[in-house]
Amino acid sequence: MTIEPEIGALFAATYNADLAELGSLALVAWPDQDKHPDMLELRNGSGDLLGFIPADTEPQMAAIACRLYAAGYVDGREAGKASAWASLRRLIGAAAERPSKTNG
């Protein structure tokens, strides 16, 4: 089934209005249908591509997917920060325990 790009863009705009009504930061775009037939690009509030979803996905499900992605992203970033601080503390501790060289 071939859908004209103008109709696809109108569908995406309507879908985005539904997402906004739900209070979601998610956005969708109508991709090249030759490469991704019957799919929508799901994007976060910054416009980053999260993946492709079927065009018949309910906006509520797209909003949930975006929220889950955001939660995972934040959790991953916090875990990365904790790991970096732990590594830095180990390096500082190792440097503090190292004997200093004196000229003699």
C-alpha positions as CSV (number, residue, x, y, z in Angstrom):
1,M,0.0,0.0,0.0
2,T,1.5,3.3,-1.0
3,I,0.7,6.4,1.0
4,E,1.5,9.8,-0.3
5,P,4.1,11.7,1.8
6,E,1.6,14.6,2.4
7,I,-0.9,12.2,3.8
8,G,1.8,10.6,5.9
9,A,2.9,14.0,7.2
10,L,-0.7,14.9,8.1
11,F,-1.1,11.5,9.9
12,A,2.2,12.2,11.9
13,A,1.0,15.7,12.8
14,T,-2.3,14.3,14.1
15,Y,-0.5,11.6,16.0
16,N,1.8,14.2,17.6
17,A,-1.2,16.2,18.6
18,D,-2.6,13.1,20.4
19,L,0.8,12.6,22.1
20,A,0.9,16.2,23.2
21,E,-2.7,15.9,24.6
22,L,-1.4,13.0,26.7
23,G,1.4,15.2,28.0
24,S,4.1,13.1,26.3
25,L,7.4,14.5,25.0
26,A,7.4,11.8,22.4
27,L,7.1,12.7,18.7
28,V,6.6,10.7,15.6
29,A,7.7,11.3,12.0
30,W,6.7,9.7,8.8
31,P,9.8,7.8,7.4
32,D,10.6,6.8,3.9
33,Q,7.9,4.2,3.2
34,D,10.1,2.4,0.7
35,K,12.5,1.5,3.5
36,H,10.1,1.3,6.4
37,P,6.6,0.5,5.2
38,D,3.7,1.1,7.6
39,M,6.0,2.4,10.3
40,L,6.5,5.6,12.2
41,E,9.8,7.0,13.6
42,L,9.5,7.4,17.4
43,R,11.5,10.3,18.7
44,N,12.1,11.7,22.2
45,G,11.5,15.3,23.2
46,S,15.0,16.2,21.9
47,G,14.3,14.7,18.5
48,D,16.6,11.7,18.9
49,L,15.4,8.6,17.1
50,L,14.4,5.9,19.5
51,G,13.2,3.4,16.9
52,F,10.4,2.5,14.6
53,I,6.9,1.6,15.7
54,P,4.0,0.2,13.6
55,A,1.8,3.1,12.3
56,D,-1.2,1.5,13.9
57,T,0.3,1.7,17.4
58,E,-1.9,3.6,19.8
59,P,-0.5,7.0,21.0
60,Q,-0.7,5.9,24.6
61,M,1.7,3.0,23.8
62,A,4.1,5.3,22.1
63,A,4.0,7.6,25.1
64,I,4.7,4.7,27.4
65,A,7.6,3.6,25.3
66,C,9.1,7.1,25.3
67,R,8.8,7.3,29.1
68,L,10.4,3.9,29.6
69,Y,13.3,4.9,27.3
70,A,13.7,8.1,29.3
71,A,13.7,6.3,32.7
72,G,16.3,3.8,31.4
73,Y,18.4,6.6,30.0
74,V,18.4,8.4,33.4
75,D,19.1,5.2,35.3
76,G,22.0,4.3,33.0
77,R,23.4,7.8,33.3
78,E,23.2,7.7,37.1
79,A,24.9,4.3,37.2
80,G,27.6,5.6,34.9
81,K,28.2,8.6,37.2
82,A,28.4,6.4,40.3
83,S,30.9,4.2,38.5
84,A,33.0,7.1,37.4
85,W,33.1,8.6,40.9
86,A,34.1,5.2,42.4
87,S,36.9,4.9,39.9
88,L,38.1,8.5,40.6
89,R,38.1,7.8,44.4
90,R,40.1,4.6,43.8
91,L,42.6,6.5,41.7
92,I,42.9,9.3,44.3
93,G,43.3,6.8,47.1
94,A,46.0,4.9,45.2
95,A,47.9,8.2,44.5
96,A,47.7,9.2,48.1
97,E,49.1,5.9,49.3
98,R,52.0,6.0,46.8
99,P,55.3,7.0,48.4
100,S,56.8,10.2,47.1
101,K,60.2,10.3,45.6
102,T,62.8,12.6,47.2
103,N,66.0,13.8,45.8
104,G,68.8,12.3,47.9
